[in-house]
Amino acid sequence: MSFPVIDAHEDLAYNALTFGRDYLQSAIETRRREQDSAIPQRNGHCMLGWPEYQQGQVALVIATLFIAAHGTVDDWESQTYRSSAEARLLWEKQIAYYQRLCGDFPDRFRWVCDRQTLREHFARWKTQPATLPDENTASSDGWGRTHPVGLTLLMENAEGLHTPAELEEWRERGVRLVGPVWAPHGERFCGGSQSRAGFTREGYELLEVMAGLGLILDISHMNERSALQALDRYEGPVAATHANCRALLRVSDNERHFSDRVIRQLIERDGVMGVSPFARWLRPGWSPSDDPAQTTFSHLVAHIDHVCQIAGDARHVGLGTDFDGGWGWPAVPQGMNTIADLQKLPACLAEAGYATEDIAAVMGENWAHFLERNLAET
């Protein structure tokens, strides 16, 4: 049995503009094209493509506008800025990329910026799953029934803004979620994962502007101090699009992933936490030289279950793969080759004792309900 998936974090525009990846084609074709290049060493082997979205029943993706301040990433990176003016130009190019996907290929990608569109879109995937072809259903392109993949926009790393007030413009252009910080040592608005800083005066101004615009706050990449301040102070909806459980990773020097205290307060705020299947974020001490068989779907289930145990139910955890976000195959659980293999997770959850309705919640319905509650009506 398959379930519609909502993946809360993918850097599609970043990958398309940095590496020339074409997400209309299959991940396998992208790997073939990149096999003699430096891309797999820099970003891992591609996990994403439209055929794999269909095979994996990926109904919606929270797609990012991701750029980084110059000097915080490798020199070969192209999506970097030295000023707010440069940041604006990069964001504009990334939004234009998403507009082309949805405008030129409406049968494959669709803007999902409001509650009504989300309801219609997710219901279609839920009631009529995409199908692989047989002799009775195969179309001219080799597919049976297909649906467009929904795209909802997240501004990951808002530090490129000239002022917080600029968010009004970006909301008009489609942004619905905002993450204030990305760099480990970022401190303009709040502390990154390796910073000791909390929210700054300008950071609190950012939260005030966001709340007034009805934007969703993404606390991913915040250190514990900042995450707790945001959960206490922010008046709007709060989520974590891609973060795992620090208690299972046994790390003390990096707050990239969440303590039980942060998870508990996120749950109390009726938020959802997207768990990622990146091997480094699944088990302690992972290294790229490890035998891939050492990381399994059971490690992914353990992080999902940890959130559920804290919550007392399965209503506050989902998926936020961060696929193609600086890593890819083979740094994933054994048996996972592309995003299509997320459909192997339900059987693992069932084996761990999860009921069908809870599995559906984890795979996509939790994110669907969260977005339906918190997106504007139109």
Phi, psi and omega in degrees: 000133180252160183227142176296139185250138163245122179257117190277005180198112173215135181266065186292309182297318178305312182292321179296318184277334180274316187245356181073023180290138182250106184277006169281337180261176184282155176299325181293320177294321177298317178299319180298317181292331185264001191297333180256017181250178178274356187299313181301327178288328183275326189227005182080168178282137186305138179249351194237146173183157185300318176301321179291328174300317180292315179297324183269005179057041181277103186279324185209146178234133166275105187262142189262152156261104183240120172223160182229149176295140178303134180098349179263353180225180182294156184295335182283349182297139180258339184266058181235153184227151175250349183209166178296330177295317177294322178299317180301315181298320179293316178298320179299320179294322181289320176296321178299324177299312180294323178296322177295316180303311185283326182282319183273338183227063184294341176280354183241327180222146185216132172297133173231095186243354184220167187296316183294316178298319178299313180304310182296316184294309183292324179298324180295316178294324184288321184270336181226078181303151173299147184233143169286151186284152163229186186294342181266336187246349186299132177265181183296335179264011174088011182244159171270240179274130179231161177225153173292153176269128179285146177234122173242134193266134173243127169273102179269120184079085181276004186295347177281353178296145173288313174217156177303329182300337179296343181301333179301319178295316183290330174296318178299334182267004171120350181292133180237342176231151180221131170252117186295332189222150172229309185299139180306327181253016178296141184214010183297309181259324181197179183274134172283182191296338178242027177247156175260359185287155171252198179292138176269173177301317179293328177296318177294327175296319178301314179299320180296316179296315180301314181299319179296332180267355181073027181276151178272131179270127175259116183269006175303145179078354176281148169287172185298317181302313182291318179301316180293322177296318180296316181295329179279326192260324189290132184270348180262189181288147184230140177213171171232108187288331182204101179201148179244186189264115183297329181299330180272346181263341175055051175242144181240344187261003183217123184258027179301327181250165197265138171287165177300327180297315179294316180301316181298318181287328175296318178297317180298333177272008179063035178269174177235143180244122178271120181268140183254143177270021175292126186303322180297333181263005182254324182220146183294143174077012181298144177224147178302338180276356181295153170296124181305334181293346181286340178251124185232174176299335180296330176292321177295316178300322182298319179291319176299314182295325180299317177295317181297322179295321177294319183285329187085006176199183183251032188258005186230019180224144178211205181247139173216081196296323190060026177301141183063021180260049181103001180200168179192204177298137011259020183277051182219170179301147177303135182095354177255120181249320176218181179298337178303331184282000170300338179287359171276343182294320180306319179296324179291321177293321178297319178297330179278000175103009181278137178284162184303317182293330178285324176296315177300322179297313182295319185291328182191333188290329177298315178293322179298314180294321179297313181292323179296323178292329195244352171278155177293157182299319178221000000 
